[in-house]
């Protein structure tokens, strides 16, 4: 990668180099274990001009999202997060039965089903064939397509402009950030609203959340860089809400520039926090790489020591972030016998690169391991409750990020 994908500048500074890994959602079937497995560099850099943190676009969205392993509805807390958002958005924007809501990257309808329940007209735009089909089966109208300016124009021509366009956890997933942003502008009414949720680079850096760096996340936003990206499509940032999701996210509220008005005080407050952390200058990222190395050393030391004591460690969850962690640390089945996941699509498959078996969650209670390594650490509150039963045999939970934490759970 020689130039920034947002501003075209050539001045890109290294943030952290995680080596080369397979795409994080490329789970392997048993008959693929003896086949070659492609890997790609995973090297995060930041633009010295516009401050967009980014990965080189070595894989295409079509390779990742045409058939996708992630179904949002399998996370109870995430469905609840979506339900609360819909209720608050309806109240905030005064959306009634005549309103029209579009969600981009709508997955299996986890969010729009709450819009349907309120009797509000809606449409999902979802590129993954398999999860889009699940949304339609659940009664959520869904178009199978990637968002582009042309797609936005076509949806607007057929359905009319949207009063609200939602783009949750997708703004980082597209290499053509300018074209995607113009697609958002094509969808939204001239006096409408765009709501975007995306991981906040500030919390990623401060919390050592390096496992959320993976190939399908092409860029990582501060509020400052997100505002610059939105402006390329004629959208202006008017408000920002810090969120606890994914270890620390931001909800960006934007409007067409001609209808935007002045940004809220919260925008200035978050910009001040970012500036104080040094993230508006490339030098502010200098210490991150060494802190990432410590996370790796601590986790490996724990796993090796447990193995030498004859203790068993298994995993919980098979999220994309977990595959970044496992590959960067070089963890194999000799240190982590298997992991489990609620998503039946992953059962019988193996984690990319590290080839760790993925089994149904019931296997933990059957095997009674000494430790359960929780890979989706961002769902800590939810999973401590779900996994409380490991206390029955004295098992403990292990959280690797932001630092190694061993938790004794109780009923």
Secondary structure in CASP SS format (residue, H / E / C, confidence):
PFRMAT SS
TARGET T0000
AUTHOR 0000-0000-0000
METHOD secondary structure of the structure
MODEL  1
X C 1.00
X C 1.00
X C 1.00
X C 1.00
X C 1.00
X C 1.00
X C 1.00
X C 1.00
X C 1.00
X C 1.00
X C 1.00
X E 1.00
X E 1.00
X E 1.00
X E 1.00
X E 1.00
X E 1.00
X E 1.00
X E 1.00
X E 1.00
X E 1.00
X C 1.00
X C 1.00
X C 1.00
X C 1.00
X C 1.00
X C 1.00
X E 1.00
X C 1.00
X H 1.00
X H 1.00
X H 1.00
X C 1.00
X C 1.00
X C 1.00
X C 1.00
X C 1.00
X C 1.00
X C 1.00
X E 1.00
X E 1.00
X E 1.00
X E 1.00
X E 1.00
X E 1.00
X E 1.00
X E 1.00
X C 1.00
X C 1.00
X C 1.00
X C 1.00
X C 1.00
X E 1.00
X E 1.00
X C 1.00
X C 1.00
X C 1.00
X C 1.00
X C 1.00
X C 1.00
X H 1.00
X H 1.00
X H 1.00
X H 1.00
X H 1.00
X C 1.00
X C 1.00
X C 1.00
X C 1.00
X C 1.00
X C 1.00
X H 1.00
X H 1.00
X H 1.00
X C 1.00
X H 1.00
X H 1.00
X H 1.00
X H 1.00
X H 1.00
X H 1.00
X H 1.00
X H 1.00
X H 1.00
X H 1.00
X H 1.00
X H 1.00
X H 1.00
X H 1.00
X H 1.00
X H 1.00
X H 1.00
X H 1.00
X C 1.00
X C 1.00
X C 1.00
X C 1.00
X C 1.00
X C 1.00
X E 1.00
X E 1.00
X E 1.00
X E 1.00
X E 1.00
X C 1.00
X C 1.00
X C 1.00
X C 1.00
X C 1.00
X C 1.00
X C 1.00
X H 1.00
X H 1.00
X H 1.00
X H 1.00
X H 1.00
X H 1.00
X C 1.00
X C 1.00
X C 1.00
X E 1.00
X E 1.00
X E 1.00
X E 1.00
X E 1.00
X C 1.00
X C 1.00
X C 1.00
X H 1.00
X H 1.00
X H 1.00
X H 1.00
X H 1.00
X H 1.00
X H 1.00
X H 1.00
X H 1.00
X C 1.00
X C 1.00
X C 1.00
X C 1.00
X E 1.00
X E 1.00
X C 1.00
X C 1.00
X C 1.00
X C 1.00
X C 1.00
X H 1.00
X H 1.00
X H 1.00
X H 1.00
X H 1.00
X H 1.00
X H 1.00
X H 1.00
X H 1.00
X H 1.00
X H 1.00
X C 1.00
X C 1.00
X E 1.00
X E 1.00
X E 1.00
X E 1.00
X E 1.00
X E 1.00
X E 1.00
X C 1.00
X C 1.00
X C 1.00
X C 1.00
X C 1.00
X C 1.00
X C 1.00
X C 1.00
X H 1.00
X H 1.00
X H 1.00
X H 1.00
X H 1.00
X H 1.00
X H 1.00
X H 1.00
X H 1.00
X H 1.00
X H 1.00
X E 1.00
X E 1.00
X E 1.00
X E 1.00
X E 1.00
X E 1.00
X E 1.00
X E 1.00
X E 1.00
X E 1.00
X E 1.00
X E 1.00
X E 1.00
X H 1.00
X H 1.00
X H 1.00
X H 1.00
X H 1.00
X H 1.00
X C 1.00
X C 1.00
X C 1.00
X H 1.00
X H 1.00
X H 1.00
X C 1.00
X C 1.00
X C 1.00
X C 1.00
X C 1.00
X C 1.00
X E 1.00
X E 1.00
X E 1.00
X C 1.00
X H 1.00
X H 1.00
X H 1.00
X H 1.00
X H 1.00
X H 1.00
X H 1.00
X H 1.00
X H 1.00
X C 1.00
X C 1.00
X C 1.00
X E 1.00
X E 1.00
X E 1.00
X E 1.00
X E 1.00
X E 1.00
X E 1.00
X E 1.00
X E 1.00
X C 1.00
X H 1.00
X H 1.00
X H 1.00
X C 1.00
X E 1.00
X E 1.00
X E 1.00
X E 1.00
X E 1.00
X E 1.00
X E 1.00
X E 1.00
X H 1.00
X H 1.00
X H 1.00
X H 1.00
X C 1.00
X C 1.00
X C 1.00
X C 1.00
X H 1.00
X H 1.00
X H 1.00
X H 1.00
X H 1.00
X H 1.00
X H 1.00
X H 1.00
X H 1.00
X H 1.00
X H 1.00
X H 1.00
X C 1.00
X C 1.00
X C 1.00
X C 1.00
X C 1.00
X H 1.00
X H 1.00
X H 1.00
X H 1.00
X C 1.00
X C 1.00
X H 1.00
X H 1.00
X H 1.00
X H 1.00
X H 1.00
X H 1.00
X H 1.00
X H 1.00
X H 1.00
X H 1.00
X H 1.00
X H 1.00
X H 1.00
X H 1.00
X H 1.00
X H 1.00
X H 1.00
X H 1.00
X H 1.00
X H 1.00
X H 1.00
X C 1.00
X C 1.00
X C 1.00
X C 1.00
X E 1.00
X E 1.00
X E 1.00
X E 1.00
X C 1.00
X C 1.00
X C 1.00
X H 1.00
X H 1.00
X H 1.00
X H 1.00
X H 1.00
X H 1.00
X H 1.00
X H 1.00
X H 1.00
X H 1.00
X C 1.00
X C 1.00
X C 1.00
X C 1.00
X C 1.00
X C 1.00
X C 1.00
X C 1.00
X E 1.00
X E 1.00
X E 1.00
X C 1.00
X C 1.00
X C 1.00
X H 1.00
X H 1.00
X H 1.00
X C 1.00
X C 1.00
X C 1.00
X E 1.00
X C 1.00
X C 1.00
X C 1.00
X C 1.00
X C 1.00
X C 1.00
X E 1.00
X E 1.00
X E 1.00
X C 1.00
X C 1.00
X H 1.00
X H 1.00
X H 1.00
X H 1.00
X H 1.00
X H 1.00
X C 1.00
X C 1.00
X C 1.00
X E 1.00
X E 1.00
X E 1.00
X E 1.00
X C 1.00
X C 1.00
X H 1.00
X H 1.00
X H 1.00
X H 1.00
X H 1.00
X H 1.00
X H 1.00
X H 1.00
X H 1.00
X H 1.00
X C 1.00
X H 1.00
X H 1.00
X H 1.00
X H 1.00
X H 1.00
X H 1.00
X C 1.00
X C 1.00
X E 1.00
X E 1.00
X E 1.00
X E 1.00
X C 1.00
X C 1.00
X C 1.00
X C 1.00
X C 1.00
X E 1.00
X E 1.00
X E 1.00
X E 1.00
X C 1.00
X C 1.00
X C 1.00
END
